[in-house]
Structure formats: C-alpha cells, structure tokens
Amino acid sequence: MSLPSISLSAASPRIDSEEGVAWHLDRLIGRLPHLAPMRERAGAVVPRVNPKGFPGLAKVICGQQLSVQSAAAIWGRFEQLPGALEPETYLLLSEEAVRSVGFSRGKFSTIRVLAEAVRAGKLDFAAIDALPAEEAIAALTVHKGVGPWTAEVYLLFCAAHPDVFPAGDLALLKAAQHGLGLDARPTIKEMIALAADWAPHRSAAALLFWRYFAALRDREGILL
C-alpha cells in the first residue's frame, strides 16, 4: 500500500507508486537514451515504500552494514518491543532490551539521539521530508550516527523523495560500472558527478540501477 505523496513540486511526483517511478524513468531515459538497455534488462522497476518519520529512519539504521536477511530478522524482533517505534516510548527502553534483539550499542545510541531530538523539537520529519534533497540530507546528518548514506536511503525509501542517489552504495557502484560500460568501478566522488546529470530523477535512476544489479546477479551470477 502506497503512502500518500508529499509533492516537492506539482511537476515532480514522489516515487511512492509504480506510476511515479515510471513517470521519472520515462523522462530520464527520454533525455538519456543510453540508459534504455539497462531498463530493458532490469524489467519492472517498482518503488520500495517504508514507514516515514522516526520508525522509518530507525529501520534504515537497523540495516546499516548488514545483509538484507539479517536486517529483516533483527528489525522483526525490534518492532515487537513495546514502544520501540515511537520516540517518547523508545526513550523508556533500556539498552539491554534493545541490544537483546540484535542492535549494536552504536545503533541503540543513534536511535536514542534521534528520539531525544524529536522530543526536544529539534527534528521535524515532516518538514525535512518536504525539503530539497541536499537540504534534507544536511538536516538529518547533523544528528550523531546519521551519515549521508543513511540520510539518502531514508529520503528515498521512506520519504519517497524523487531526486536522491546514494552514491556510496556498493550495488549501485557495481551496476554503474557494468551498465554504463565503464572501465572500472567509479569512486563515490565520480558516482556523484555521474548522477548529477540525472537530476531531477535521481531516485528513479537509483531504483533502476538496483533492479539492474539484481537482474544481472539473479540471471548471470555476476557482480557479486
């Protein structure tokens, strides 16, 4: 079930529906037709929609540096903790309780920092979700434990922001090398520069590259 869109602009829909993703991909590839073979190989490119706000960012933090399977198992246990998904009640949980489901001390502390910021009125997710990408990333990364990748993934998967590209994601770097025919895997700095040409459709480009990576891995066993 899609979350309702919060449009940055009437001309740039959120990527919280298949129609929204397709809208951006059509315009991106219409301008840059060399990406069309990647779309053909990728197959259906669908949105990934997670909760917004505090629980959404907590879920992204849970998944830092973990496999998809491990993160899903830990998150499943975490969300069963009474009060874990609301800032005020998360602050009542002990470190022992949170770490017992598989969180590290660092992740427990990061989410506590965020809960305290929400309680103090220093973190307003609704306001951040409506900002341009660069401003939203800056607003999130002032909080200890939230780096650029975490902020970008939150904006893409939770806020359905239309113009975010997590250039530090290894799968995206591998997909870019193969799909764009590059001689070597791009550095993060090079990936940022490449992705700049895809604005204001960078989120759809990221979804395309992730799906392309998955298609190659599943069909040909490469890029692992």
Number of C-alpha atoms within 10 A of each C-alpha: 7 13 16 11 15 16 16 15 9 8 7 16 21 28 31 26 20 14 14 19 24 17 17 24 23 15 14 21 18 12 11 12 12 12 18 15 13 22 19 10 15 19 12 13 19 18 23 15 18 21 15 20 22 20 18 20 26 26 24 21 26 22 20 13 9 12 9 10 10 14 19 15 12 19 20 13 14 23 15 11 14 12 15 20 19 14 21 15 12 19 18 12 16 11 15 11 13 20 16 13 17 18 22 14 12 13 20 22 16 18 26 20 18 23 23 17 15 18 14 10 9 13 19 16 17 12 10 19 24 17 14 14 21 11 12 19 24 14 18 24 16 10 16 13 17 21 15 16 18 21 22 28 23 27 29 30 23 24 29 31 31 27 26 29 27 23 23 16 15 14 19 25 23 21 23 24 17 19 19 13 10 11 8 11 17 18 13 15 10 13 20 15 13 13 21 15 12 21 16 18 27 23 30 31 27 24 23 26 24 21 23 27 25 19 17 18 13 12 8 9 10 13 14 10
